[in-house]
């Protein structure tokens, strides 16, 4: 058990809809990362938050947004969903001290857009 | 930008065989290197890491050595077990600057071990 909790595990929705994915980081970790895993694109980094502030941005679409709350949990919002957004979305957390820290991943939310 | 290239899978071996999964990287500066493993239905788990040249990471019988001259971080295990069947990801992270850390992953290599 990594200590990172993601909800829901599965989500099925229609094109054009909006969904919210939730992540609770491992106890003590201040940094949260979001990744998208699809068959054709592999694991793509979306965005990183550290103690409530955005710190790094990857290939995140404008239709997607995220935030980290004062209790350090994070939400990833996906809107105007398209079929191509179907993927496994992972949250990870890390300590981010003086140097690079390994990331601890949740079990993911599987999003299916129909 | 930074990138990681892994040997394409799938890889199928018999139990007790020797395993090598190749990984090379492109990065500016001196990244940290990682191997993660993903078992079916689960998230990625850190398998091992190396933070500077010539470091050897090891865990559960797996090893990888950070080779700066060949920009490689190949994963090896002397005798694989059926329970090692999973997808393996090589990854790199550039040094943290102003709290920004981005872990870049290879495409993953699916490993199947037959009894």
Boltz contact constraints between the chains, C-beta under 6 A:
constraints:
  - contact:
      token1: [A, 42]
      token2: [B, 107]
      max_distance: 6.0
  - contact:
      token1: [A, 43]
      token2: [B, 105]
      max_distance: 6.0
  - contact:
      token1: [A, 45]
      token2: [B, 102]
      max_distance: 6.0
  - contact:
      token1: [A, 50]
      token2: [B, 99]
      max_distance: 6.0
  - contact:
      token1: [A, 55]
      token2: [B, 99]
      max_distance: 6.0
  - contact:
      token1: [A, 55]
      token2: [B, 100]
      max_distance: 6.0
  - contact:
      token1: [A, 56]
      token2: [B, 100]
      max_distance: 6.0
  - contact:
      token1: [A, 56]
      token2: [B, 102]
      max_distance: 6.0
  - contact:
      token1: [A, 90]
      token2: [B, 43]
      max_distance: 6.0
  - contact:
      token1: [A, 100]
      token2: [B, 32]
      max_distance: 6.0
  - contact:
      token1: [A, 100]
      token2: [B, 93]
      max_distance: 6.0
  - contact:
      token1: [A, 100]
      token2: [B, 96]
      max_distance: 6.0
  - contact:
      token1: [A, 102]
      token2: [B, 46]
      max_distance: 6.0
  - contact:
      token1: [A, 102]
      token2: [B, 49]
      max_distance: 6.0
  - contact:
      token1: [A, 103]
      token2: [B, 103]
      max_distance: 6.0
  - contact:
      token1: [A, 105]
      token2: [B, 43]
      max_distance: 6.0
  - contact:
      token1: [A, 105]
      token2: [B, 44]
      max_distance: 6.0
  - contact:
      token1: [A, 106]
      token2: [B, 43]
      max_distance: 6.0
  - contact:
      token1: [A, 107]
      token2: [B, 42]
      max_distance: 6.0
  - contact:
      token1: [A, 107]
      token2: [B, 43]
      max_distance: 6.0
  - contact:
      token1: [A, 108]
      token2: [B, 43]
      max_distance: 6.0
